[in-house]
Amino acid sequence: MKIFDLDKLVRDNVSVLKPYSSARDEYKTQGEEMIFLDANENPNNNGLNRYPDPQQCKVKEKLSEIKGVPAKNILLGNGSDEVLDLVFRAFCEPGDDNVITLPPTYGMYKVLAGINDIENREVYLNHDFEPDVTAILNEVDDNTKVIFLCSPNNPSGNTFEADRVSGILDNFEGLVVIDEAYIDFSERESWLQKLEFFPNLIITQTFSKAYGLAGIRLGVLYASEEIISVLNKIKPPYNVNQQTQDQALKCLLYIEIVDSQVSDILMERVDLSKELLQLKFVLKVYKSDANFLLIEVDDANKRYEQLLDKGIVVRNRSNQPLCENCLRITVGTRKENNQLIKVFKELNNE
């Protein structure tokens, strides 16, 4: 691997920044009964009158146990979008630096680049929806700070081949972010198991997919202790509210429910794929390691509107590179999937 120097990547203003110290940062309760008169809170107890733990220690401890990653290597944020934005703000100098993204991919990387005034260099995936390592590295210059990999990829659903990912990690001196929002639905191993071997690796995950908690907005970032320390300097002090922390911890304490739901979704994904392949206007169903299927149809705009007329909303991805006439369909409940197939079969017979 090339020499990795984190200090060279951090923005100068972030390097010298003294982070805000909140009341709950300065005093951490050890469980004893105390009278808290330090944070100018409303003293009347209603369950939410106190500021939440700024480091979300209980949630991190449980995540650490489940994922096998030390709590010191975990950062939580208000959805994955916040932790991704922190990466831009900590390491990318506005107006000077650039990042590399691999369309078709999650559109928020490009939006965040625009918000932070960072050049976004796009290198399309190949026709198998895999990274073209040579083309990616050819786009790298002295101001390239981050390469974003979405694996399993949205909207294609495939998990990138490990040798392609390691080829990028080994030959790039900047940061590599692997967005694993859908990893719980993949047969492939998470890159979390290799975190300690790649100092430039950042992995993001989410509570929105497998955990079924999109409404609480909780994203997770895993990285070296040094990278986490930099990001902690610039994150808002109370970026994850108490209700979100409580709901996440409750979910983690009953992780077997999550595992059961994931198993159900995987079985439904198989059945849905088989049914879709029987339809004459479905030209291809792409292999998926996510909780959705990308399908190529004869006319995506037409089929999308037909489904809308029947009260079914899917995503038309035809405007994305390599996705002409493609629909992205989330795997629903058995009842929802049966209704989708019923409507598709009616259209198939017309």
Backbone hydrogen bonds, N-H to C=O, Kabsch-Sander energy under -0.5 kcal/mol:
donor,donor_aa,acceptor,acceptor_aa,energy
2,K,170,D,-1.8
5,D,3,I,-0.5
6,L,4,F,-0.5
8,K,5,D,-0.9
9,L,5,D,-0.6
9,L,6,L,-1.4
10,V,6,L,-1.5
11,R,90,A,-2.4
15,S,11,R,-2.2
16,V,12,D,-1.4
17,L,14,V,-0.7
22,S,20,Y,-0.7
25,D,22,S,-0.6
26,E,22,S,-1.8
27,Y,23,A,-1.8
29,T,27,Y,-0.6
34,M,32,E,-0.5
36,F,34,M,-0.7
37,L,35,I,-0.9
45,N,43,P,-0.6
56,Q,53,D,-1.1
60,K,56,Q,-2.4
61,E,57,C,-2.6
62,K,58,K,-1.8
63,L,59,V,-2.6
64,S,60,K,-2.9
65,E,61,E,-1.7
66,I,62,K,-2.1
67,K,63,L,-3.3
68,G,64,S,-1.7
69,V,64,S,-0.7
73,N,70,P,-2.0
74,I,71,A,-1.7
75,L,221,L,-2.6
77,G,219,G,-2.3
79,G,77,G,-2.2
82,E,78,N,-0.5
82,E,79,G,-0.8
83,V,79,G,-1.2
84,L,80,S,-2.5
85,D,81,D,-2.1
86,L,82,E,-2.2
87,V,83,V,-1.3
88,F,84,L,-1.6
89,R,85,D,-2.5
90,A,86,L,-2.0
91,F,87,V,-1.9
92,C,88,F,-2.3
93,E,91,F,-0.6
95,G,117,D,-3.5
96,D,93,E,-1.9
97,D,93,E,-2.3
98,N,143,N,-2.8
99,V,119,E,-2.5
100,I,146,V,-2.3
101,T,121,R,-2.2
109,Y,106,Y,-1.2
111,V,107,G,-1.5
112,L,108,M,-2.9
113,A,109,Y,-2.1
114,G,110,K,-2.1
115,I,111,V,-2.6
116,N,112,L,-2.1
117,D,114,G,-1.2
118,I,113,A,-3.1
119,E,97,D,-1.8
121,R,99,V,-3.1
121,R,119,E,-0.7
122,E,120,N,-0.6
123,V,101,T,-2.4
125,L,103,P,-2.6
126,N,130,E,-2.8
129,F,126,N,-2.3
133,V,131,P,-1.1
136,I,132,D,-2.4
137,L,133,V,-2.6
138,N,134,T,-1.8
139,E,135,A,-0.7
139,E,136,I,-1.1
140,V,137,L,-0.8
144,T,141,D,-1.7
145,K,98,N,-2.5
145,K,143,N,-0.7
146,V,98,N,-0.7
147,I,175,L,-2.2
148,F,100,I,-2.7
149,L,147,I,-0.5
149,L,177,V,-3.3
151,S,149,L,-0.7
151,S,179,D,-1.7
153,N,158,N,-3.1
157,G,153,N,-3.0
164,R,161,E,-0.6
165,V,161,E,-1.7
166,S,162,A,-2.8
167,G,163,D,-1.6
168,I,164,R,-1.3
169,L,165,V,-2.5
170,D,166,S,-2.7
171,N,167,G,-0.7
172,F,168,I,-0.7
175,L,145,K,-2.9
176,V,200,N,-2.7
177,V,147,I,-2.6
177,V,175,L,-0.5
178,I,176,V,-0.6
178,I,202,I,-3.0
179,D,149,L,-3.3
179,D,177,V,-0.7
180,E,178,I,-0.9
180,E,204,T,-3.2
183,I,180,E,-1.5
185,F,182,Y,-2.0
186,S,183,I,-1.7
193,Q,190,S,-1.2
194,K,191,W,-1.6
195,L,192,L,-1.3
197,F,194,K,-1.4
198,F,194,K,-0.7
198,F,195,L,-1.0
201,L,198,F,-1.8
202,I,176,V,-2.7
203,I,222,Y,-2.7
204,T,178,I,-2.2
205,Q,220,V,-2.6
207,F,218,L,-2.2
212,G,209,K,-1.2
213,L,207,F,-2.3
214,A,208,S,-0.6
216,I,213,L,-1.4
217,R,213,L,-0.6
217,R,214,A,-0.8
219,G,77,G,-2.3
220,V,205,Q,-2.6
221,L,75,L,-3.0
222,Y,203,I,-3.4
223,A,73,N,-1.7
228,I,224,S,-2.5
229,S,225,E,-2.0
230,V,226,E,-1.6
231,L,227,I,-2.3
232,N,228,I,-2.4
233,K,229,S,-0.9
233,K,230,V,-0.6
234,I,230,V,-0.7
234,I,231,L,-0.8
235,K,231,L,-1.3
239,N,236,P,-1.0
241,N,239,N,-0.5
245,Q,241,N,-2.2
246,D,242,Q,-2.7
247,Q,243,Q,-2.4
248,A,244,T,-2.4
249,L,245,Q,-2.4
250,K,246,D,-2.2
251,C,247,Q,-2.0
252,L,248,A,-2.4
253,L,249,L,-2.0
254,Y,250,K,-0.8
254,Y,251,C,-0.8
255,I,252,L,-1.0
257,I,254,Y,-1.7
258,V,254,Y,-0.8
259,D,255,I,-2.4
260,S,256,E,-2.0
261,Q,257,I,-2.2
262,V,258,V,-2.6
263,S,259,D,-2.1
264,D,260,S,-2.0
265,I,261,Q,-2.3
266,L,262,V,-2.4
267,M,263,S,-2.0
268,E,264,D,-2.3
269,R,265,I,-2.3
270,V,266,L,-1.7
271,D,267,M,-2.1
272,L,268,E,-2.9
273,S,269,R,-2.1
274,K,270,V,-2.0
275,E,271,D,-2.1
276,L,272,L,-2.4
277,L,273,S,-1.7
278,Q,275,E,-1.2
279,L,276,L,-1.5
282,V,279,L,-1.1
283,L,281,F,-0.8
283,L,296,E,-2.4
284,K,296,E,-1.6
286,Y,284,K,-0.5
286,Y,294,L,-2.6
289,D,157,G,-3.8
293,L,329,I,-2.5
295,I,293,L,-0.6
295,I,327,L,-2.8
296,E,284,K,-2.8
297,V,295,I,-0.5
297,V,325,N,-2.9
298,D,281,F,-1.5
303,R,299,D,-2.5
304,Y,300,A,-2.6
305,E,301,N,-2.0
306,Q,302,K,-2.2
307,L,303,R,-2.1
308,L,304,Y,-2.1
309,D,305,E,-2.2
310,K,306,Q,-0.8
310,K,307,L,-0.7
311,G,308,L,-2.0
312,I,307,L,-2.7
314,V,312,I,-0.6
315,R,328,R,-2.2
316,N,314,V,-0.5
317,R,315,R,-0.8
317,R,326,C,-2.2
320,Q,317,R,-2.1
323,C,320,Q,-1.8
326,C,323,C,-1.5
327,L,295,I,-2.6
328,R,315,R,-3.2
329,I,293,L,-3.0
329,I,327,L,-0.6
330,T,328,R,-0.5
331,V,291,N,-2.7
332,G,330,T,-0.6
337,N,333,T,-3.0
338,N,334,R,-2.3
339,Q,335,K,-1.9
340,L,336,E,-2.3
341,I,337,N,-2.5
342,K,338,N,-2.3
343,V,339,Q,-2.3
344,F,340,L,-2.6
345,K,341,I,-2.7
346,E,342,K,-1.8
347,L,343,V,-2.2
348,N,344,F,-2.3
349,N,345,K,-1.5
350,E,346,E,-0.5
350,E,347,L,-0.7
